[in-house]
């Protein structure tokens, strides 16, 4: 995990290097018009942040990036967690999911190793049954010095102009949901953007990089407006016969595009955390 910590600059950011291929100019709602809309809306929100809000966001971001501690990803959706429970011979109902999460969050020493835990939205309203005070999971985590976070995207959707590539859903009501999540105790958020490598099919396309970066920028600005520190995560899928050199090239292009877009949208630099990871497809 890496977090941004350098000072803001008034200089114009350098455009990122090209990705592996250039897609035809898209005409769908995820094309150039949507790209510019995301940037404009992000910039509007970023311009409204007060110094008090910026200070609070920077404090949270610094807590998340404390040396020697990590972030626990416990944001499995109901279907994903359900598959694991069923495979173990358990029932996939809310109580079983709650009990499973309590095993994780109830450990007395978790605060020594974790700075934060990313939760699924359902988890924010669940209680720790074994806690003498009967606290909700966010309050229990905070008592251990662990910041509660929440997954705010609602899944992936194919791009009309490149069906094997995706963008992320959940932007429509994001502001309202983030306000609710903050009220429930969340202090940071996660939004997953996926980049696929396929050299034969000339993937990823630059258009995919651009729309995902623009969505990440708008998501980040919305989160900051609601008091949540956004994790900005361009996730490059490992699967495929490509080389490590190709993976490194795509990673550099994706991160360059994301940082460039965040800078263009004037998203508050010290108030977000960038995470880049490769993973196999679920």
Secondary structure as GFF3:
##gff-version 3
##sequence-region A 1 282
A	DSSP	beta_strand	2	3	.	.	.	ID=ss1
A	DSSP	alpha_helix	32	47	.	.	.	ID=ss2
A	DSSP	alpha_helix	51	64	.	.	.	ID=ss3
A	DSSP	beta_strand	70	74	.	.	.	ID=ss4
A	DSSP	alpha_helix	78	87	.	.	.	ID=ss5
A	DSSP	alpha_helix	94	105	.	.	.	ID=ss6
A	DSSP	three_ten_helix	110	112	.	.	.	ID=ss7
A	DSSP	beta_strand	114	119	.	.	.	ID=ss8
A	DSSP	three_ten_helix	121	125	.	.	.	ID=ss9
A	DSSP	alpha_helix	137	143	.	.	.	ID=ss10
A	DSSP	beta_strand	147	151	.	.	.	ID=ss11
A	DSSP	beta_strand	156	159	.	.	.	ID=ss12
A	DSSP	beta_strand	162	168	.	.	.	ID=ss13
A	DSSP	alpha_helix	174	183	.	.	.	ID=ss14
A	DSSP	beta_strand	188	195	.	.	.	ID=ss15
A	DSSP	alpha_helix	206	225	.	.	.	ID=ss16
A	DSSP	beta_strand	229	237	.	.	.	ID=ss17
A	DSSP	alpha_helix	244	264	.	.	.	ID=ss18
A	DSSP	three_ten_helix	269	271	.	.	.	ID=ss19
A	DSSP	beta_strand	272	274	.	.	.	ID=ss20
A	DSSP	beta_strand	277	279	.	.	.	ID=ss21
###
